């Protein structure tokens, strides 16, 4: 049996995928010691033809499915994997030559109840959209905090762009919940944590994130995260989650708290302020005032996230702030 199976879901990112596979060809671990499972989730951009004819120095196993979402794609790869360890990579995360070595090193030195989290760093040869640059800065902030021992990694840092764990634990957990198109990774991580698995951050298991995302997609993401946090608490037995969200609201930057209190569930006000924040971010980017860019996108992200919570709660701002007030007591 192979030690490692790398699972990469992909959808219409043929050029990016080729860059990832090239990175896997240059790992310090010999290519005959791991397999690479690429699951094409209904791609229409030539990805399927490329995978059928690709001549790469890898044990490449392509899988083709109708478009069903990333959770279904990862599950499909999981069920057909041969390795004892599963390493999830995204199709825009190019591995450093030591990435596979570093994942395997931790697994070899620890009991099999660990989940290894690797960083997704910003490449020096790629220009990110400013809203994606904000997202990357937030990731780096978390990485720095974990390295400084300010907090231990948890399920909330489980991003399947660069993470690994034993296949048996994934199968016992039932894999990813295919009902979710976003936050399906952290939902699985919550279940894995409940099963007793531990999370380890390995800063040396580096992937470079060549992230491309439209502004509209970026804005939709925190809204769905907010809705899903309510759903996870209500329907997925994560009763701790929303109380923690309410408690953490009091730790947010005062400007963020003010924006949420002013805008939540007030569509006209929220639309106007959001438009102003977007303009501020673009001006800051043009003038290269990065601090201004970061503040504006933080405001936009948080407004969308908390609106998602309020909408899914059903009681709007009254229900949200009632829970926030209780968390402060």
Steps between C-alpha positions, in 0.01 A plus 500: 500500500621850420578726793343813355219602266477864392146606409445810284146601402489726196251693292597697188852587615708304255798737493509534878472122538797445271709728721400299809587169333836640391567586863416145605744365242781676685441376853789371710297182556530265198189507282455123525421538872176693453206519262330813373123479460352788302121516506358709216165630621329543164777710343435637152823693432717217368595364842357158422690468171819609674457240776428222249821568307731658760856375497625582847748329726233413754272214590206698369146369547240724331136475600218662305161586646202721420515836672404422860710733713836480670379287792375230263823521301716449808283212616528336159877524520502376859301186420735412212824582681758232580714688751486473876547878527285746303647837404250752369626771266305759307551547128652844558743404779845425358706285735847592616742210427496407871122501544441124477810426708382735773151352517639147520761601759235608748288192443805276552584668831149510647217259579251463219249734663658817359393732223785694341425854385739663254508871413376644172736789437485778243737435206749773418445466123123555498283808542189450712177696477485733802211312665691172463810674636296586811397135532861386474605756761240356741640150443856616566380671819368165621822321403709755688278469807530122503878518461514748788294254711223756547253221430509135403364395161141378504233381259445863404842502328423185297525613138508222244729700272794343687425245772549131569373223726451124512246369250334279760391804703342661197309183422384458861374858497304435180704741288382845401134598527405553135209726590750783559671685217690729741652432843470127432860466620454653845171312547692176449776628728251559782394137477861383492576708809201346678647159416817597688737593217768763563613782270866582438622799303818432303634826360748310281231317298469799267259544214488818290147623445446633146154619599263654244151595612251753373386772739145367481616151600713643779204701637271196492740282699470662847121520464483124444746441786269696730194302395691174535616582853132516598426178311796318657383605847133421440516189280849353532539467878756780535321670789816680611548687173249787503557584868869534416418722200285725720770518765770579244294787361600702807867446408462640150650835410270780628454625143377155391259486794368846412453412134306186586279679751422773247451282191373161609162426341471860374538440128510858377757610758704184450500539122617860524774434753616190312528704180706757689728232644551349155592839357733566793675168438548575130636848575732356763624241253559765233692719746677196645374569849476137605372573850198677350437206267513254790261703716245539221495132405482397866186711529344348190581144602362537850181672387428211264586236761278637775216567255515133404462406867209739551319377189536133592386566859173629358460776755734750334693756702280462811579129529868555432558779749293326766743207480802734495372673814452168677855399412626815672325424828 
